[in-house]
């Protein structure tokens, strides 16, 4: 069972990583920063449609500041969604600004509404944590998902990732008679593989969503990470395998019921092949990112040493023991899995 006992440290963006972000248009000057949003003077608990506390608070700003703050966050939305075309702001208004006081980076969530048709969207304003930035970029380059985010100084802006939160899916949708359990189990195996290859940790059911897409004959599922704070931080292999989190046990049980070990290995091989294709398609950017990551400090020496031992034993490859940073471990993991068959059983 995988358990994370403490909150991780927050690491500032290094000069090398910032250079990478600037070269690839991820660093953009913004009209407002995270600290500006901390100037709220009142808040109330946000309750969901079922009357449950969401652990978010809706915050309110002084009247003389609210107009400027709302205009600034709409400008950020235009940058994020329309490449800075401010004309999209004409029919938009800020419906709500929420703060998650329990989050590692205490993010703000902005709800934007189109007054013409009441359609709404979200995005997030957070403290810029280097671990999270590396996680977002690796997701963008090595997963089937594209990620929209920008950074300015110590502020990180992220798009909202659409899907049913994993914990809610387990509670309200897992027993749906229309659930294609085989297809769903396959996608969990592939998600498990992606997280392990690029060393993304803490993928329990609250930290990923399920995106459901109707196909012409069936329904397609995709599991998508939404929390990247634990990118290459913890020192134990199990943290990087979603199959070991007890919150995910109901999903594991579906896999045990629907798949044989041979089928699991087949899906692992499929996902590794897809990761290899994605790597080849963005080889220069991935190598550039890993070069920055390999010289960066995003974990403790103790965690690096511990994870190196775990991975060395897992792959029967002593090359991991010579790695001195988490970035070097990610590089070695990627190199190794692209050239080897899966070496672990699921679960």
Secondary structure, DSSP 4 states (H G I P E B T S, - for coil): -----SPPPP-PPPHHHHHHHHHTT-B---SS-GGGGGG--EEEEEE-TTS-EEEEEEEE--HHHHHHHHHHHHHHHHHHHHTT-GGGGGGEEEEEEEE-TTSTT--EEEEEEETTT--EEEEEEEE--HHHHHHHHHHHHHSS----EEEETTEEEEEPPPSEEHHHHHHHTTT-TT--HHHHHHHHHHHHHHHHHHTB----GGGEEEEEEE-SSSEEEEEEE---TTBT--S-GGGG-GGG-GGGHHHHHHHHHH--HHHHHHHHHHHHHHHHHHHHHTHHHHHHHHHHHHTS--S-HHHHHHHHHHHHHHHT-GGGGG--SHHHHHHHHHHHHTTS---S---
